[in-house]
Amino acid sequence: MTDLDDLPVFRPRIGIRHPAASGREGSFRNTLLARLRRGAAAARRSPRGGAGAGARQANARRVVVKAHVVRMTPSGAKAAALHLRYIERAGVERDGSKGVLYAADGLAHAETFEQPRAGEKHQFRLIVSPEDGSELDLTAYVRRLMATVERDLGRRIEWAAVNHYDTGHPHAHVVVRGVDRDGQELRLDRAYISRGLRWRAQELATDELGPRREVDVRRAHAREVAQDRFTALDRELERRAKDNRFEVRSGRPGLIDESMLVARLEHLEGHRLAERLSPTSWKLTEGWQDHLREVGSRGDILQQIHAAVAGDRTRYRIVRAGQAWEKDHVGGSDVVHGRVASKGLSDELKGAFYAVVEAPTGHAYHVPLDPRSAEAVRAGDLVSLTTQPDGPVRPADRQIAEVARARGGVYALEPAVSGAAHPHERRLRELERLGLVARDGPQRWRISPTLLEDLAAQHRDRPIRHRVLLRKQPLSLGEQVRHPGPVWLDRVEKDGLAPHGLGAEVQRAVAQRRAVLRRLGVEPDDPNRGAKVRELERRRVGGEIAARARQTFLPTAPDAFRGRVQVGEAGPYREAYAIVSDGERFVVLRATSALRAAESKTVTLTRDAKGQLLVRPSPEHDLGR
């Protein structure tokens, strides 16, 4: 059956046109839209309607509006600037080009929004996503919407937007300043953001495209009946349920056909999220909405993984914020080495990033990224990945407690010379939310003398949270093949590699690495291969230091060699080495605890009966100076 089969039969009647009709403009569609607009205006005048309430009709075009408020602290201002750069990124326009920032009367410049205006304490981030966005001129639509918002508020607001066409649903990112054009603080009522703004957006989309046909509405609802996510049907169930009990109406048509709601309840019953109490009543289980949202989120994440690696779905793993590794996910290892297959935003409004990491075993991991990691890694980077439990007391907590103790129990943030956010500001706000410190004025907090003990006690009473640690590897696969020193490829077990994707690339790289080691004089199967490769790197480091310091590098320490100890890091993996120099000659040694303890001191190097190197204190004089 086609769409035409669902339409009523139309039989024209031939006759003389009524004189009154001759002066009318437009068509049936224009007449219908005019009636919709009159109905919408009447609803707006209703005391219960609120702004845009008239758009809440079953056949209105659907629009999703999401909102987030960003506090314009120094760190918030930096995040706002990063957000602007993100929404303007390349690849979001229809032709794959860079996003275009526009405003009410032309193009906008990101620089004007990157710095807060005087008195601007916050900004609003909006995402406006019409269901039929591909049929709209998004730029004109957003401008009409924001002009409507200005009329609703009676204020001249400053905003900028970018359209995104890089997903299945074209949408617009809108940034609204927290002050109007007259410099007065701008606040948006929570009800207006959650309902009024969405209804306004729906009203404008309906005005532009016309109302949805009843058959299209039913089909859209029918598609949602069996979806394993929170849907518009669930939103209606949630709205009408009393104490999680839902009663089917008879004889009173609502926004959604009752048969669709019953079908949805039967689907939820199959998932044990609802229980039928009678032919017309149902009991929804506690937390059913959260369960559906979690299942929907998981489905979206699995799609993101599959789009990035297209591998075996049984090997996809999701690591949520605060979770630890499950050992069976990583073959019993605490650390996974792999490649960033993709990076994106898990929450476009809040700027929360995720990465999909492909392991050579064929597993793929979806992990949250902190801001520093999100800025540091790119798709294609080799990384190491693990989780680490958060301890009760951080180094910043000790510093805060120490400073407050010296200043009578008060910690005041000093402005950073560079203008950047103070390193302790975020932690102080977090401690304030936990009820462990109290604000004592602008940028001042009163710190309890028992802060560290209180943190430890609170940590005992809460589940342990873990942090994801994702570190970019300094060498690519090709660079590891050629590097004259220890690399990750030397530790790869070939038996566990997948025959496709990164696994196949690593197999080829391991074979090339073995050939390079042979040319360097190290047999790949030599049981002492690790020590010999480390010796290659030690000699390379010595040669580099000799070229810079213009001293003679001694590959082997002479007996009773005396010199001053300096400890530093060298090589792509920042290995710790100790340099012992007499001013003209030097040796390079691995930084043992004895050498670290002797840093900046003069020592004598000797050997015991087994040839092991010994470090002994030595007088400071007579070093060839």
C-alpha positions in Angstrom: 0.0 0.0 0.0 1.3 3.5 -0.9 0.8 6.8 0.8 -1.9 7.7 -1.7 -3.9 4.6 -0.6 -4.2 6.1 2.9 -5.7 9.4 1.7 -9.5 10.1 1.5 -11.1 9.9 -1.9 -11.5 13.4 -3.4 -14.5 14.0 -5.7 -14.5 17.5 -7.3 -17.8 19.3 -7.8 -18.1 21.3 -11.0 -19.9 24.7 -10.6 -19.6 28.4 -10.3 -17.0 29.8 -7.8 -18.5 31.7 -4.9 -17.9 35.4 -5.3 -16.5 35.6 -1.8 -13.7 33.2 -2.7 -12.4 35.3 -5.6 -10.7 37.8 -3.3 -8.9 35.2 -1.2 -5.2 34.7 -1.6 -3.3 31.4 -1.5 -4.5 27.9 -1.2 -5.9 25.3 1.2 -2.5 25.0 2.8 -2.4 28.8 3.5 -5.9 28.7 4.9 -5.0 25.8 7.2 -1.8 27.6 8.3 -3.7 30.8 9.0 -6.1 28.8 11.2 -3.2 27.2 13.0 -1.7 30.6 13.6 -4.9 31.9 15.0 -5.2 28.9 17.3 -1.6 29.4 18.4 -2.2 33.0 19.2 -5.3 32.2 21.2 -3.4 29.6 23.2 -0.6 32.1 23.8 -3.2 34.5 25.3 -4.5 31.8 27.5 -3.1 32.2 31.1 -2.2 28.5 31.1 -0.6 28.4 27.7 2.7 30.2 28.2 4.9 31.3 25.4 4.5 29.0 22.4 1.9 26.8 24.0 -0.1 26.7 20.8 2.5 24.5 19.1 1.7 21.7 21.4 -0.5 19.8 19.0 -0.4 16.2 17.8 0.2 17.2 14.2 2.8 19.9 15.0 6.3 19.4 13.4 8.6 18.0 16.1 11.6 19.8 17.2 14.2 18.8 19.9 15.6 21.8 21.9 18.4 21.1 24.4 19.9 23.8 26.6 22.9 24.2 28.9 24.2 27.1 31.0 27.9 27.7 31.2 29.3 29.8 34.1 31.8 32.4 32.7 34.5 31.8 35.3 38.0 31.8 33.9 37.8 28.1 33.2 34.3 28.5 31.9 35.3 31.2 29.5 38.1 29.0 28.1 35.6 26.1 27.7 33.2 28.6 25.9 36.0 29.5 23.4 36.8 25.8 22.8 33.0 25.2 22.2 32.9 27.8 19.5 35.9 26.3 17.8 34.2 22.9 18.0 31.0 24.0 16.4 32.9 25.8 13.6 35.0 22.7 12.9 35.5 21.4 9.4 33.1 18.9 7.9 29.8 20.1 9.3 28.3 22.0 6.3 26.4 20.2 3.6 29.5 20.2 1.3 31.8 19.0 4.1 33.3 22.5 4.6 34.0 24.4 7.8 31.0 25.6 9.8 29.8 29.2 9.3 29.0 31.3 12.3 26.1 33.6 11.7 23.9 36.0 13.7 20.6 37.9 13.3 21.8 40.2 10.5 24.7 38.5 8.8 27.9 36.6 9.7 29.3 36.6 13.2 32.9 36.5 14.4 33.9 33.9 17.0 36.4 36.4 18.6 33.4 38.5 19.8 32.0 35.6 21.7 35.3 34.1 23.0 35.7 36.9 25.6 32.9 37.6 28.1 31.3 41.0 28.2 31.4 43.2 31.3 29.0 41.7 33.8 28.5 38.5 31.8 28.3 35.7 34.4 27.0 33.0 32.1 26.2 32.0 28.6 23.5 29.7 27.2 24.2 26.9 24.7 21.3 25.6 22.7 20.9 22.8 20.2 17.8 23.2 17.9 17.1 20.0 15.9 13.9 20.0 13.8 12.8 16.5 12.9 12.4 17.8 9.3 15.5 19.9 9.4 16.6 18.8 5.9 13.5 20.5 4.5 14.1 23.8 6.2 16.4 26.7 5.5 18.1 26.3 8.9 19.7 29.7 8.9 16.4 31.6 8.2 14.6 29.3 10.6 17.0 29.9 13.5 16.8 33.7 12.8 13.0 33.6 13.0 13.2 31.5 16.2 15.6 33.9 17.9 13.5 36.9 16.8 10.5 35.2 18.4 12.5 34.7 21.6 13.4 38.4 21.7 9.7 39.3 21.4 8.8 36.8 24.2 11.4 38.3 26.5 11.0 41.9 25.4 14.9 42.1 25.3 17.4 42.6 22.5 19.7 39.5 22.8 23.0 38.8 21.3 23.5 35.3 19.8 25.4 33.4 17.2 24.8 30.0 15.6 26.3 27.3 13.3 24.4 24.8 11.3 25.5 21.1 11.3 24.7 18.7 8.5 27.2 16.0 9.5 24.6 13.7 11.2 21.3 12.1 10.1 19.4 15.1 11.7 20.5 18.6 10.6 20.6 20.9 13.6 21.9 24.3 14.8 24.2 25.1 17.7 23.2 28.5 19.2 25.3 30.5 21.7 23.4 33.2 23.6 25.2 35.8 25.7 24.3 36.1 29.4 23.8 39.9 28.9 21.5 41.6 26.4 22.6 44.3 23.9 22.0 46.9 26.6 24.4 45.2 29.0 21.7 43.9 31.4 21.9 40.4 32.7 19.8 37.9 30.7 18.1 35.0 32.4 15.9 32.4 30.8 13.2 30.8 32.9 13.6 27.0 33.3 10.0 26.4 32.1 10.5 28.6 29.1 13.7 26.7 28.1 12.1 23.2 28.7 8.7 23.9 27.1 8.1 27.3 25.7 11.2 27.4 23.5 10.5 24.0 22.1 6.9 24.8 21.4 8.0 28.1 19.7 10.4 26.1 17.6 7.6 23.6 16.7 5.2 26.4 15.9 7.7 27.9 13.4 8.5 24.6 11.8 4.8 23.9 11.4 4.3 27.4 10.0 7.0 26.8 7.4 6.3 23.2 6.4 2.7 22.8 7.3 1.3 20.3 9.9 2.2 16.7 9.8 -0.4 14.5 8.2 -2.2 12.2 10.5 -0.9 9.2 8.7 2.7 10.4 9.2 2.0 11.0 12.9 0.7 7.5 13.4 3.6 6.0 11.5 6.1 7.9 13.6 4.4 6.6 16.8 4.2 3.1 15.4 8.0 3.1 14.8 8.5 4.1 18.5 6.4 1.2 19.9 9.3 -1.3 19.8 12.2 1.0 20.2 14.6 0.3 23.2 15.0 3.9 24.2 13.0 6.6 25.8 10.5 7.9 23.2 7.7 10.4 22.7 5.3 7.6 23.7 7.2 7.2 27.0 7.1 10.9 27.6 3.3 10.8 27.3 3.1 7.8 29.6 5.3 9.6 32.1 3.1 12.7 31.9 -0.1 10.9 32.5 1.0 8.3 35.0 0.1 8.8 38.7 2.5 7.1 41.1 3.6 5.0 38.1 0.0 3.8 37.4 -1.4 4.4 33.9 -5.1 4.3 33.0 -6.2 4.0 29.4 -8.7 6.7 28.5 -11.9 5.9 26.7 -13.8 8.3 24.5 -11.3 11.2 25.1 -8.7 11.6 22.3 -5.4 12.8 23.4 -2.2 14.0 21.7 -1.3 10.3 21.0 -3.6 7.5 20.0 -4.4 5.3 23.0 -3.8 2.2 21.0 -0.2 3.3 20.5 0.3 3.8 24.2 -1.2 0.3 24.9 1.1 -1.3 22.3 4.1 0.5 24.0 3.0 -0.7 27.4 2.9 -4.3 26.1 6.4 -3.9 24.7 7.6 -2.6 28.1 5.8 -5.5 29.8 8.0 -7.9 27.7 11.1 -6.1 29.2 9.6 -6.3 32.7 9.3 -2.6 32.9 5.5 -2.6 33.1 2.8 -4.9 34.6 -0.8 -5.1 33.5 -3.2 -4.8 36.4 -6.4 -4.8 34.5 -7.6 -4.5 30.8 -7.2 -0.7 31.1 -4.6 -0.1 33.8 -0.8 -0.7 34.1 1.9 -0.4 36.7 5.2 0.9 35.6 8.3 -0.3 37.5 10.4 2.1 39.5 13.1 3.8 37.4 11.7 2.5 34.1 12.6 5.9 32.4 16.2 5.7 33.5 16.5 2.1 32.3 15.2 3.1 28.8 17.5 6.1 28.7 20.5 3.9 29.6 19.6 1.3 27.0 19.2 4.0 24.4 22.5 5.5 25.3 24.2 2.1 25.1 22.7 1.5 21.7 24.1 4.9 20.5 27.5 4.1 21.9 27.6 0.7 20.2 26.8 2.5 16.9 29.6 4.9 17.4 32.1 2.1 18.0 30.9 0.2 15.0 31.1 3.2 12.8 34.8 3.7 13.9 36.1 0.1 13.7 33.4 -2.1 12.0 34.6 -5.2 13.9 33.1 -8.0 15.9 30.3 -6.5 18.1 30.9 -9.1 20.8 34.3 -7.4 21.4 32.9 -3.9 21.9 33.4 -2.6 25.4 32.0 0.5 27.1 33.8 2.1 30.0 31.6 4.6 31.8 32.9 7.6 33.7 33.9 6.4 37.2 34.1 2.8 36.2 37.1 0.5 36.4 38.4 -2.0 33.9 36.7 -5.4 34.0 39.7 -7.7 33.6 38.0 -10.1 31.2 37.6 -7.1 28.9 41.4 -6.7 28.5 42.5 -10.3 28.7 43.5 -9.8 32.3 45.8 -6.9 31.7 45.6 -3.6 33.5 46.8 -1.6 30.5 45.5 -1.7 26.9 47.6 -0.4 24.0 45.8 0.6 20.9 44.9 3.3 18.4 42.4 6.1 18.6 39.9 5.1 15.9 37.6 8.1 16.5 37.0 11.0 18.8 33.8 13.0 19.3 31.4 14.6 21.7 29.3 12.5 23.9 27.5 15.6 25.1 27.6 18.5 22.5 26.2 21.0 25.0 28.5 20.3 27.9 31.6 19.6 25.7 32.2 16.1 27.1 34.4 14.1 24.8 34.7 10.3 24.1 37.2 8.2 22.2 36.9 4.8 20.5 40.2 2.9 21.0 40.9 0.0 18.8 43.2 -2.7 20.3 45.2 -5.1 18.2 43.3 -8.0 19.7 40.2 -6.9 17.9 38.6 -5.4 21.0 37.3 -1.8 20.8 36.8 0.5 23.8 34.5 3.5 24.2 36.0 5.7 27.0 35.3 9.2 28.3 38.0 11.8 27.9 38.9 14.5 30.4 39.5 18.0 28.8 43.3 17.6 28.8 43.2 14.2 27.0 40.5 15.4 24.6 42.9 18.3 23.5 46.0 16.1 23.4 44.9 13.1 21.3 43.8 12.8 17.7 42.3 10.0 15.6 45.2 7.7 14.5 47.3 8.3 17.6 48.7 5.2 19.4 47.8 5.3 23.1 47.9 3.4 26.3 44.7 3.1 28.3 43.9 2.1 31.8 41.8 3.1 34.8 43.0 4.2 38.3 41.1 4.6 41.5 40.7 8.1 42.8 42.3 8.5 46.2 40.5 10.3 49.0 43.0 13.2 49.1 44.5 14.8 46.0 47.8 16.8 46.0 45.7 20.0 45.5 43.7 19.2 48.7 47.0 19.1 50.7 48.1 22.4 49.1 44.7 24.1 49.9 44.8 22.8 53.5 48.4 24.0 54.0 47.7 27.5 52.6 44.5 27.9 54.6 46.2 26.8 57.8 48.8 29.5 57.4 46.1 32.1 56.7 43.7 31.5 59.6 41.5 28.9 57.9 40.7 31.0 54.7 41.8 30.3 51.2 41.6 33.2 48.7 42.2 32.7 45.0 45.0 35.0 43.7 44.6 36.1 40.1 47.0 34.2 37.8 49.6 36.3 36.1 48.8 34.7 32.7 45.1 35.4 33.2 44.4 31.6 33.1 42.1 29.9 35.6 43.6 29.3 39.0 44.6 25.6 39.3 42.7 25.2 42.6 39.5 27.0 41.5 37.7 23.9 40.1 38.7 21.8 43.1 37.4 24.4 45.6 34.1 24.6 43.9 33.9 20.8 43.9 34.7 20.7 47.6 32.0 23.3 48.2 29.4 21.1 46.4 30.5 18.3 48.7 29.8 20.5 51.7 33.5 20.3 52.8 34.3 24.0 52.5 32.2 27.1 52.8 32.3 30.2 50.7 33.5 33.3 52.6 33.1 35.9 49.9 34.0 36.3 46.2 36.9 33.9 45.4 37.3 33.1 49.1 36.5 29.9 51.0 36.7 29.0 54.7 38.6 25.7 55.1 38.0 23.4 58.0 41.2 22.3 59.8 40.0 18.7 59.4 39.5 18.9 55.6 41.9 16.0 54.8 40.3 13.8 57.5 36.8 14.7 56.3 37.8 13.7 52.7 39.1 10.4 53.9 35.9 9.7 55.9 33.7 10.6 53.0 35.7 8.4 50.7 35.1 5.4 53.0 31.3 5.9 52.8 31.1 6.1 49.0 31.8 3.7 46.1 35.3 4.0 44.7 35.4 6.0 41.5 38.1 5.4 38.9 39.7 7.8 36.4 40.4 6.8 32.8 44.1 7.4 32.0 44.7 7.7 28.2 48.3 8.6 27.3 49.5 9.3 23.8 52.5 7.1 22.8 55.4 9.1 21.5 56.2 6.9 18.5 54.0 5.7 15.7 54.2 2.1 14.5 56.7 3.0 11.7 58.9 4.9 14.2 58.8 2.0 16.6 60.0 -0.3 13.9 63.2 1.8 13.4 63.8 3.0 16.9 67.2 1.8 18.4 65.7 1.2 21.9 62.9 -0.5 23.8 59.4 0.0 22.2 56.0 -1.4 22.7 56.3 -3.7 19.6 59.0 -5.6 21.4 56.5 -6.8 24.0 53.6 -7.7 21.6 52.4 -11.3 21.7 51.7 -12.3 18.1 49.3 -15.1 19.1 46.7 -12.6 20.4 46.6 -10.3 17.4 43.5 -10.0 15.2 43.8 -10.8 11.5 42.2 -7.5 10.5 42.4 -3.8 11.4 45.1 -2.7 13.8 45.9 -6.4 14.6 47.0 -7.0 11.0 49.0 -3.7 10.9 50.8 -4.7 14.1 51.6 -8.1 12.8 53.4 -6.5 9.8 55.1 -4.0 12.0 56.4 -6.8 14.4 57.9 -8.7 11.4 59.6 -5.5 10.2 60.9 -4.8 13.7 62.5 -8.2 14.0 64.4 -7.5 10.7 65.6 -4.1 12.1 66.8 -5.7 15.3 68.9 -8.2 13.3 70.6 -5.4 11.5 71.3 -3.8 14.9 73.0 -7.0 16.0 70.2 -8.2 18.3 68.5 -11.6 17.5 64.7 -11.3 18.0 64.6 -14.6 19.9 67.6 -13.9 22.1 66.5 -14.3 25.8 68.6 -11.2 26.6 67.0 -9.2 23.9 65.5 -6.7 26.3 68.8 -5.9 28.0 70.6 -5.6 24.6 68.0 -3.2 23.2 68.2 -1.1 26.4 72.0 -1.0 25.9 71.5 0.3 22.4 69.4 3.2 23.7 71.8 4.0 26.5 74.6 4.4 24.0 72.4 6.5 21.7 71.6 8.8 24.6 75.3 9.1 25.5 76.1 10.1 22.0 73.5 12.8 21.9 74.6 14.2 25.3 78.3 14.2 24.1 77.3 16.2 21.0 75.6 18.8 23.1 77.9 19.0 26.1 81.2 18.6 24.1 82.4 16.0 26.6 83.7 12.5 25.9 81.1 9.8 26.4 82.5 6.6 28.0 80.4 3.6 27.0 81.8 1.6 30.0 82.5 3.2 33.4 86.2 2.9 34.3 87.0 1.5 37.7 87.0 4.1 40.4 85.6 6.8 38.1 84.6 9.9 40.0 82.1 12.5 39.0 79.1 14.6 39.9 75.6 13.0 39.5 72.8 14.6 37.4 69.5 12.8 36.9 67.3 13.5 33.9 65.0 11.9 31.3 65.9 11.0 27.8 64.5 9.2 24.8 61.0 9.2 23.4 59.6 7.3 26.4 61.3 9.7 28.9 63.4 7.0 30.6 65.3 8.2 33.7 69.1 8.2 33.3 71.9 9.4 35.6 74.9 11.1 34.1 78.1 11.0 36.1 80.6 13.6 34.8 84.1 14.7 35.9 83.8 17.8 33.6 85.6 16.3 30.7 84.2 12.7 30.5 80.9 11.2 31.5 79.1 7.9 31.7 75.3 7.3 31.3 73.7 4.9 33.8 70.1 3.9 34.5 68.8 6.0 37.4 68.8 3.7 40.4 67.6 4.7 43.8 71.3 5.1 44.9 72.1 7.5 42.1 68.9 9.4 42.6 69.8 9.9 46.3 73.2 11.1 45.2 72.0 13.8 42.7 74.2 16.9 42.6 76.8 15.1 44.7 80.2 13.6 43.9 80.4 9.8 43.8 82.9 7.1 42.9 81.9 4.2 40.7 83.4 0.8 41.5 82.5 -2.8 40.9 82.0 -5.7 43.3 83.3 -9.3 42.8 80.4 -10.1 40.5 81.0 -7.0 38.3 77.9 -5.1 39.6 78.4 -1.3 39.7 78.6 0.3 43.2 78.0 3.9 44.0 80.1 5.4 46.9 80.2 9.0 48.2 83.3 10.8 47.3 84.9 14.2 48.3 83.8 17.2 46.3 87.3 18.4 45.2 89.6 17.5 42.3 87.1 16.8 39.5 89.3 18.2 36.7 88.1 21.9 37.2 
